[in-house]
Amino acid sequence: MALYLLWLVTTALALAGAWGVLVYLRRREAYFQSVQAILRAPLEIDEFAGQAQTLCESCTQETGASGCSLYLQPGEQESGFRRAAQAGRPAEETGPGVVRDLLNQAWDTGQSVESNYGGRWLAAVPVWPGHLGGGALLVTWDSNRAPGKVERGLLEATATVASLLAPRFAREGALARAHEELQALHVEIAEESHLAGVGRLAAGVAHELNTPLGAVLTMVGSLSRTVQDPSSARRLQIMRDAVEKCKAIIEKLLVYSRGPIETERGLTFSRFVRASTDLNRTIESCVELMRENLSEAGISVSLDLGEIPEFRANTTQWSHVFNNLLVNARDALRSGGTADPRIQVRTRSDRERIQIEISDNGPGIPPEVLSHVFEPFFTTKDIGHGTGLGLAIVREVVRKHQGAIQVKSEPGAGATFVIQLPLQQDFESTPAARPEARA
């Protein structure tokens, strides 16, 4: 009987041990299979975005997590972390501040960080620590129970694979930015080529028209001095005004063909003479000249002119700029039937630049039109009410003063034209005009 009991106990212990070993081996095999699944997942895809996404999905599946996000640094040009891939529920549901703190702690310490917050367990594991372009893997479970050794091991495996992928994130981001800059450069080159063509056209038109128009003006002036009939004199004056208007249009076209010229000191200036100019006073003069016209249309104008330094510019050119922008705002307010129409002009400056804003509360500019407003001969006005040269000339004048202009607008929310001018103008860097451009 004693021997039987001994055999029974020994057999039971042996079976229990065998069962324990079998369970251990099965768990170990399942663990290795999960690790292999995580390692294999990115190998099936070539491009980084797909690899990162597949890695997060595999991590979520193998660890039983509710969400997995990979955060990496974009590179030298940007700071902080950007989410490179995400699977399942995003960690931000817990709270953006918690996510930010966990990412920063994992990155700063180079060790895994965990937190139990809002009924969710969060774990952040550093990815490619100590290298620019690294980041952290953030995994969440919809449970207050902390992950076990198996889950933590799988997280480490996932972070290891992510460390191999991380360099591609910054590299591909740099390539994407370079591609965008190249596309923008192509657009700019095409635009400059178009403007150069308009300039050559303007020079040719001016050359062909100035001579006969000058002859007409001479004849009209001669006849005006000898005519006695008031009715005939009035007709001649109408003719003279019409010819002067034609010459003014030619003068506007010549803005595109006039280049800089050499001065005695070797500096290059626009063919229009520049001098120290108070742009605030120029704005006030333009508004005063148009005030009666704007008042008749029921439009009020408010000036918020800050203290700005004098700017080396041509007053005549900038009078055209402000007049064009004010006329455009007036026309937009008229056509839109805006209740209580208003125009505001605002100027500010800092140590580097002057900023001028002219805004209205009109109907705004449609998105499909917004990208074309500065193109020569582009206009949305009816035939006979606009040549499409106004804003094109505005931009050309701003550009020749080494500044930049942009327009901000949303349908129904008005439009704002923003001009930025550098206080330090580099006239020597302006290329000299070619002989044909000065014709």
Secondary structure, DSSP 8 states (H G I E B T S, - for coil): -HHHHHHHHHHHHHHHHHHHHHHHHHHHHHHHHHHHHHHHGGGG--SHHHHHHHHHHHHHHHHT-SEEEEEE--BTTB-S-EEEEEEES-GGGT-HHHHHHHHHHHHHHSS-EEEEETTEEEEEEEESTTSTT-EEEEEEESSSS---HHHHHHHHHHHHHHHHHHHHHHHHHHHHHHHHHHHHHHHHHHHHHHHHHHHHHHHHHHHHHHHHHHHHHHHHHHHHHH---HHHHHHHHHHHHHHHHHHHHHHHHGGGT--EEE-TTS-EEESS--EEE-HHHHHHHHHHHHHHHHHHTT-EEEEEE-----EEE-HHHHHHHHHHHHHHHHHHHHHHT-SS-EEEEEEEE-SSEEEEEEEE-SS---HHHHTTTTSTT---S-TTS--S-HHHHHHHHHHHTT-EEEEEE-TTS-EEEEEEEESS--GGGS----GGGG-
